[in-house]
């Protein structure tokens, strides 16, 4: 079976975070609590939902990981990009002038 962890975003600044076995949230995927099987996954997600009610995080959900505790890695490219940022180096992106909120220069 595949291991799963819970990820979310910090409510304050939107940073991608993972729930640890101690019930804290960390930016380090390796420190996340991994579970195997639907009952344990549902229980872990319920704990994360309680943190939503406490206004610590927003949008928690389960993601599949590979590896072992302390060395988790995302299985999907979507999650890797979400956590690590764009796949195109910043030096290859064009400079863009900031635009006003109304969309006009």
C-alpha positions as CSV (number, residue, x, y, z in Angstrom):
1,X,0.0,0.0,0.0
2,X,1.0,3.6,-0.5
3,X,1.9,5.9,2.3
4,X,0.0,9.2,2.7
5,X,0.7,12.4,4.5
6,X,-1.5,15.5,5.1
7,X,-0.5,18.8,3.5
8,X,-2.2,22.2,3.9
9,X,-1.4,25.9,3.7
10,X,-0.6,28.1,6.6
11,X,-3.5,30.5,7.2
12,X,-1.3,33.5,7.8
13,X,0.9,33.4,4.7
14,X,-0.1,30.5,2.5
15,X,3.1,28.5,3.0
16,X,2.9,24.8,2.1
17,X,3.1,22.8,5.3
18,X,2.8,19.1,6.5
19,X,1.4,17.7,9.7
20,X,3.9,16.0,12.0
21,X,3.4,13.1,14.4
22,X,3.5,15.6,17.2
23,X,0.6,17.5,15.8
24,X,2.6,20.5,14.6
25,X,2.9,21.9,11.0
26,X,6.3,22.0,9.3
27,X,7.6,23.0,5.9
28,X,9.8,19.9,5.8
29,X,8.1,17.0,4.1
30,X,10.5,14.5,5.8
31,X,9.1,15.4,9.2
32,X,5.5,14.6,8.1
33,X,3.5,11.8,9.7
34,X,3.0,9.0,7.2
35,X,0.1,6.6,7.4
36,X,-0.9,3.5,5.4
37,X,-4.5,2.5,4.9
38,X,-7.8,4.3,4.7
39,X,-8.8,4.3,8.4
40,X,-5.5,5.8,9.5
41,X,-5.6,8.3,6.6
42,X,-9.1,9.4,7.6
43,X,-8.0,9.8,11.2
44,X,-5.0,11.9,10.3
45,X,-7.1,14.1,8.0
46,X,-9.6,14.6,10.8
47,X,-6.8,15.9,13.1
48,X,-5.8,18.3,10.3
49,X,-9.4,19.5,10.0
50,X,-9.4,20.3,13.7
51,X,-6.5,22.6,13.0
52,X,-8.6,24.4,10.4
53,X,-11.2,25.0,13.0
54,X,-8.4,26.4,15.2
55,X,-7.4,28.7,12.3
56,X,-3.9,27.3,11.9
57,X,-4.1,26.0,8.4
58,X,-6.5,26.0,5.4
59,X,-7.3,23.3,2.8
60,X,-5.7,20.2,4.3
61,X,-5.8,17.1,2.1
62,X,-4.0,13.7,1.8
63,X,-1.2,13.2,-0.7
64,X,0.6,10.0,-1.6
65,X,4.3,9.9,-0.8
66,X,7.2,7.4,-1.4
67,X,10.2,6.7,0.7
68,X,10.3,6.2,4.5
69,X,9.7,8.4,7.5
70,X,12.2,11.2,7.6
71,X,12.8,10.8,3.8
72,X,9.3,11.3,2.3
73,X,9.1,12.4,-1.3
74,X,6.1,13.5,-3.3
75,X,4.8,10.9,-5.8
76,X,3.1,13.5,-8.1
77,X,4.7,16.3,-10.0
78,X,1.8,18.6,-9.1
79,X,2.7,18.3,-5.4
80,X,6.4,18.7,-6.0
81,X,5.7,21.9,-8.0
82,X,3.3,23.2,-5.3
83,X,5.9,22.7,-2.6
84,X,9.1,23.6,-4.4
85,X,7.9,26.3,-6.8
86,X,8.1,26.6,-10.6
87,X,10.1,24.2,-12.8
88,X,11.4,27.0,-14.9
89,X,14.4,28.9,-13.5
90,X,13.7,32.5,-12.7
91,X,16.4,33.7,-15.0
92,X,14.5,32.3,-18.0
93,X,11.3,34.2,-17.2
94,X,10.7,37.6,-18.7
95,X,10.6,40.6,-16.5
96,X,7.1,41.7,-16.0
97,X,6.0,45.1,-14.9
98,X,3.6,45.1,-12.0
99,X,0.0,45.9,-12.9
100,X,-2.6,47.6,-10.8
101,X,-5.4,45.6,-9.3
102,X,-7.9,47.0,-11.8
103,X,-5.8,45.6,-14.7
104,X,-4.9,48.9,-16.2
105,X,-1.4,50.4,-16.4
